[in-house]
Amino acid sequence: MDIWKSILKKLKDKKKVMLLFVASHKGSSPGKQGFKMMVAEDGYLQGSIGGGRTEFKLVEKAKELLLKDTLSTSYLVNQVHRDDVENSSGMVCAGEQLVILYPITSSHKGVIQQIIDNKSGVLTISSDKFELDGGSALKDDFKFLYLNGDSWEYKENINRKPLLFIVGGGHVGIATARLFNTLDFDVTILDNRNSIDLPRENQFSDTINIINYKKVDDYIPEGKNTYVVVMTHGHKIDRLIFKKLIYKKYRYLGLLGSKAKISSLFNILEKDGVDRKLLENTDAPIGMAINSKTPSEIAVSIAAKIISVKNQKS
């Protein structure tokens, strides 16, 4: 469950909550800017700010604060992950991260509901502000400004989940959806078959659409946050879909199939007028070469490749 939904649920249950988030980081810190974790007064935990000893210490600090009658002050903790400095975090990854412990109360419920409901916008958190501007966006996903003392301001674009579109809802499609659901992708399955019960078989997708593949490109938005995997049940269908998608600007486009199938399909598409360089810029055969056999193993190979692409700077 999304961390904001969990926070809102605890607030509705009249439980106090502490939000821990990484406001900024330098170097090889375990937590990256935007990492979040919630600690509820009943002991419920969700999310992560990097794990390990540093996270454990801050969770214990949050629990201590939650025992107080009132929660009104945020706490800034700068963690230095080197063993050659005073007050070292105990980790030696040579990075730094600034973690803020921010008390969440019933007064925040309205904004949290907006975060859950909105697909975009900028969340601003400061010592005296917690608000969402649904009509704006940051050039970069995060911005942190430390002024002095207790004066600071943190901003982030909300709902930055990468979008995964799986074209084909067969066994491999379902296994892929299951895995990417755990990797915090927003997963959509597109299929043209009414004869298979996708909603019953697949509980791992945020969206399932039965479509006409001739219009497949209408269902997949272009953008650097969009990843597309094609794994349909037919050679001719793959040809139709790839001709629709090959000219679009996605972060990743991959096609499931053997080397022989891919070679044959690409030769046909090239005869259809598709530039060979465009075809070679796709991931086909899809995924990392790990000699995968089963649907679940194939899903792992696809996830490894897409995560590699996602985490590249460019």
C-alpha positions as CSV (number, residue, x, y, z in Angstrom):
1,M,0.0,0.0,0.0
2,D,1.2,3.5,-0.8
3,I,2.7,5.2,2.3
4,W,0.4,8.1,2.1
5,K,-2.6,5.8,2.2
6,S,-1.2,4.0,5.2
7,I,-0.6,7.3,7.0
8,L,-4.1,8.5,6.3
9,K,-5.5,5.2,7.6
10,K,-3.6,5.6,10.9
11,L,-4.8,9.2,11.3
12,K,-8.4,8.1,10.7
13,D,-7.8,5.4,13.4
14,K,-6.7,8.4,15.7
15,K,-3.1,7.1,15.8
16,K,-0.1,9.5,15.9
17,V,2.3,9.3,13.0
18,M,5.9,10.4,12.4
19,L,7.0,10.8,8.8
20,L,10.7,10.4,8.3
21,F,12.1,11.5,4.9
22,V,15.5,12.1,3.3
23,A,15.5,15.9,2.5
24,S,18.9,15.8,0.8
25,H,21.9,13.5,0.4
26,K,25.5,13.5,-0.8
27,G,27.7,10.8,-2.1
28,S,27.0,7.1,-1.5
29,S,24.4,7.4,1.2
30,P,22.0,4.5,1.7
31,G,19.0,6.8,1.6
32,K,18.4,9.0,-1.4
33,Q,16.5,12.3,-1.5
34,G,12.8,11.6,-1.3
35,F,13.1,8.3,0.5
36,K,10.3,8.1,3.1
37,M,9.3,6.0,6.1
38,M,6.3,6.2,8.5
39,V,6.3,5.2,12.2
40,A,3.0,5.0,13.9
41,E,2.4,5.1,17.7
42,D,1.1,1.5,17.6
43,G,4.5,0.3,16.2
44,Y,3.5,0.0,12.5
45,L,6.3,0.8,10.1
46,Q,6.3,1.3,6.4
47,G,8.9,2.5,3.8
48,S,12.6,3.0,4.3
49,I,15.1,5.9,4.6
50,G,18.1,3.6,3.7
51,G,18.0,0.7,6.2
52,G,20.7,-0.5,8.5
53,R,21.8,1.0,11.9
54,T,21.0,4.6,10.9
55,E,17.4,3.8,10.1
56,F,17.0,1.7,13.3
57,K,18.3,4.6,15.5
58,L,15.9,7.1,13.9
59,V,12.9,4.7,14.1
60,E,13.7,4.4,17.9
61,K,13.9,8.2,18.1
62,A,10.5,8.5,16.3
63,K,8.9,6.1,18.7
64,E,10.3,8.1,21.6
65,L,8.8,11.3,20.3
66,L,5.5,9.6,19.6
67,L,5.2,8.8,23.3
68,K,4.9,12.6,24.1
69,D,1.5,14.1,24.6
70,T,1.9,16.6,21.8
71,L,3.7,16.6,18.5
72,S,4.6,20.0,17.1
73,T,8.3,20.1,16.3
74,S,10.2,18.6,13.4
75,Y,13.7,17.2,14.0
76,L,16.6,17.5,11.5
77,V,19.3,14.8,11.7
78,N,22.3,15.0,9.5
79,Q,23.9,11.5,9.2
80,V,27.5,11.3,8.1
81,H,28.4,7.8,6.9
82,R,32.2,7.8,7.6
83,D,34.1,6.4,10.6
84,D,36.7,9.2,10.6
85,V,34.4,11.9,11.9
86,E,32.8,12.7,15.3
87,N,29.2,11.5,15.7
88,S,29.5,9.1,12.8
89,S,26.4,7.2,11.9
90,G,28.3,3.9,12.2
91,M,28.2,3.2,8.4
92,V,31.2,3.6,6.1
93,C,29.7,4.2,2.7
94,A,31.2,7.7,2.6
95,G,28.0,9.6,2.0
96,E,25.7,12.0,4.0
97,Q,22.0,12.3,4.3
98,L,19.8,14.8,6.0
99,V,16.7,13.1,7.5
100,I,13.7,15.1,8.8
101,L,11.4,13.6,11.4
102,Y,8.1,15.3,10.8
103,P,5.0,14.9,13.0
104,I,1.8,14.2,11.0
105,T,-1.5,15.0,12.7
106,S,-5.2,15.1,11.9
107,S,-4.7,18.6,10.5
108,H,-2.8,17.1,7.6
109,K,-5.5,14.7,6.5
110,G,-6.9,17.0,3.8
111,V,-3.6,17.5,2.1
112,I,-2.7,13.8,2.3
113,Q,-6.0,13.0,0.6
114,Q,-5.1,15.4,-2.2
115,I,-1.7,13.7,-2.6
116,I,-3.5,10.4,-3.0
117,D,-6.1,11.7,-5.4
118,N,-3.9,13.9,-7.6
119,K,-1.7,12.5,-10.4
120,S,0.7,15.5,-10.3
121,G,1.6,18.5,-8.3
122,V,4.3,19.8,-5.9
123,L,4.2,19.0,-2.2
124,T,5.8,21.6,0.0
125,I,6.9,20.7,3.6
126,S,8.6,23.1,6.0
127,S,8.6,23.8,9.7
128,D,5.3,25.7,9.3
129,K,3.9,24.5,6.0
130,F,2.4,21.3,4.6
131,E,0.6,21.9,1.3
132,L,0.1,20.6,-2.2
133,D,0.0,22.8,-5.4
134,G,-1.7,20.5,-7.9
135,G,-1.1,22.8,-10.8
136,S,2.7,23.1,-10.7
137,A,5.8,20.9,-11.3
138,L,9.5,21.2,-10.4
139,K,12.1,20.9,-13.2
140,D,13.9,18.4,-11.0
141,D,11.9,16.1,-8.8
142,F,13.2,17.5,-5.5
143,K,14.3,20.8,-4.0
144,F,15.6,21.4,-0.5
145,L,16.6,24.8,1.0
146,Y,18.1,25.1,4.4
147,L,18.1,28.7,5.7
148,N,19.1,28.7,9.4
149,G,18.2,27.2,12.7
150,D,14.8,25.5,12.3
151,S,14.0,27.3,9.0
152,W,14.0,25.0,6.0
153,E,11.8,24.1,3.0
154,Y,11.5,20.8,1.1
155,K,9.6,20.4,-2.2
156,E,9.0,17.3,-4.4
157,N,6.9,16.3,-7.4
158,I,4.3,13.8,-6.2
159,N,3.3,10.5,-7.8
160,R,6.6,10.1,-9.6
161,K,6.1,6.3,-10.1
162,P,7.6,5.0,-13.3
163,L,4.9,3.8,-15.7
164,L,5.1,0.2,-17.0
165,F,2.9,-0.9,-19.9
166,I,2.7,-4.6,-20.5
167,V,1.2,-5.4,-23.9
168,G,-0.1,-8.9,-23.6
169,G,-1.7,-10.4,-20.5
170,G,-0.5,-14.0,-20.7
171,H,1.5,-16.0,-18.2
172,V,4.7,-13.9,-18.6
173,G,2.7,-10.7,-18.5
174,I,1.1,-11.7,-15.2
175,A,4.4,-12.7,-13.8
176,T,5.9,-9.4,-14.9
177,A,3.1,-7.4,-13.4
178,R,3.5,-9.2,-10.1
179,L,7.2,-8.4,-9.9
180,F,6.9,-4.8,-10.9
181,N,4.1,-4.2,-8.5
182,T,6.7,-4.9,-5.7
183,L,9.1,-2.6,-7.4
184,D,6.7,0.4,-7.0
185,F,5.9,0.8,-10.7
186,D,2.5,1.9,-11.9
187,V,1.6,-1.2,-13.9
188,T,-0.9,-1.3,-16.8
189,I,-1.7,-4.4,-18.8
190,L,-3.1,-4.0,-22.3
191,D,-4.7,-7.0,-24.1
192,N,-7.1,-7.6,-27.0
193,R,-8.7,-10.8,-25.7
194,N,-12.0,-10.8,-24.0
195,S,-11.8,-14.6,-23.6
196,I,-9.3,-14.4,-20.8
197,D,-10.3,-13.3,-17.3
198,L,-7.5,-10.8,-16.6
199,P,-9.1,-9.1,-13.6
200,R,-9.5,-12.5,-11.9
201,E,-6.1,-13.9,-12.8
202,N,-4.1,-10.7,-12.3
203,Q,-4.4,-8.8,-9.1
204,F,-1.1,-7.0,-9.6
205,S,-1.9,-4.3,-12.1
206,D,-3.1,-0.8,-11.3
207,T,-5.0,-0.8,-14.7
208,I,-6.2,-3.5,-17.1
209,N,-7.6,-2.5,-20.5
210,I,-9.0,-4.7,-23.2
211,I,-8.2,-2.8,-26.4
212,N,-7.9,-2.9,-30.2
213,Y,-4.2,-3.3,-30.9
214,K,-4.5,-1.1,-33.9
215,K,-4.9,1.8,-31.4
216,V,-2.4,0.6,-28.9
217,D,-0.3,3.8,-29.1
218,D,-3.3,5.8,-27.9
219,Y,-3.1,4.0,-24.5
220,I,0.6,4.6,-23.8
221,P,1.8,8.1,-23.1
222,E,5.2,9.2,-24.4
223,G,7.8,10.3,-21.9
224,K,11.0,9.6,-20.0
225,N,9.0,7.9,-17.3
226,T,7.3,5.3,-19.6
227,Y,8.5,1.8,-20.0
228,V,6.8,-0.6,-22.5
229,V,7.2,-4.4,-22.8
230,V,5.5,-6.2,-25.7
231,M,4.7,-9.9,-25.1
232,T,1.7,-10.8,-27.1
233,H,0.6,-14.3,-28.3
234,G,1.3,-13.8,-32.0
235,H,4.0,-12.8,-34.5
236,K,1.7,-10.8,-36.7
237,I,0.4,-8.9,-33.6
238,D,3.9,-8.1,-32.5
239,R,4.6,-6.6,-36.0
240,L,1.4,-4.5,-35.8
241,I,2.2,-3.2,-32.3
242,F,5.9,-2.5,-32.9
243,K,5.1,-0.5,-36.1
244,K,2.8,1.6,-33.9
245,L,5.2,2.1,-31.0
246,I,8.7,2.3,-32.7
247,Y,8.4,6.0,-33.5
248,K,7.2,7.0,-30.1
249,K,9.5,8.5,-27.4
250,Y,9.6,6.1,-24.5
251,R,12.3,5.5,-21.9
252,Y,12.3,1.8,-22.8
253,L,10.7,-0.4,-25.4
254,G,11.3,-4.2,-25.3
255,L,10.0,-7.2,-27.2
256,L,9.7,-10.8,-25.9
257,G,10.8,-13.6,-28.2
258,S,13.6,-15.8,-29.3
259,K,16.6,-14.5,-31.3
260,A,15.3,-16.2,-34.4
261,K,11.8,-14.7,-34.0
262,I,13.2,-11.2,-33.4
263,S,15.5,-11.4,-36.4
264,S,12.7,-12.5,-38.7
265,L,10.4,-9.8,-37.3
266,F,13.0,-7.0,-37.7
267,N,13.7,-8.1,-41.3
268,I,10.0,-7.8,-42.1
269,L,9.7,-4.4,-40.3
270,E,12.7,-3.1,-42.2
271,K,11.0,-4.1,-45.5
272,D,8.0,-2.3,-44.2
273,G,10.1,0.9,-44.1
274,V,11.1,1.0,-40.4
275,D,14.7,2.3,-39.9
276,R,17.0,-0.5,-38.7
277,K,18.6,1.9,-36.2
278,L,15.3,2.4,-34.5
279,L,14.8,-1.3,-34.2
280,E,18.3,-1.8,-32.8
281,N,17.6,0.8,-30.1
282,T,14.9,-1.4,-28.6
283,D,15.5,-4.2,-26.2
284,A,14.9,-7.4,-28.2
285,P,15.1,-10.1,-27.2
286,I,13.9,-8.5,-24.0
287,G,15.7,-8.6,-20.7
288,M,19.0,-9.5,-19.2
289,A,20.6,-12.7,-20.5
290,I,20.3,-15.0,-17.5
291,N,19.1,-18.1,-19.3
292,S,15.6,-17.7,-17.9
293,K,13.0,-20.4,-18.6
294,T,9.9,-19.9,-16.6
295,P,7.5,-16.9,-16.7
296,S,8.8,-15.8,-13.2
297,E,12.5,-16.1,-14.3
298,I,11.7,-14.1,-17.5
299,A,10.1,-11.4,-15.4
300,V,13.3,-11.2,-13.3
301,S,15.4,-10.7,-16.4
302,I,13.0,-8.0,-17.7
303,A,13.1,-6.2,-14.3
304,A,16.9,-6.3,-14.1
305,K,17.1,-4.6,-17.5
306,I,14.5,-2.0,-16.9
307,I,15.9,-1.1,-13.5
308,S,19.3,-0.7,-15.1
309,V,17.8,1.7,-17.7
310,K,15.8,3.6,-15.1
311,N,18.8,4.2,-12.8
312,Q,21.0,5.5,-15.6
313,K,21.5,9.3,-15.2
314,S,20.7,10.1,-18.9
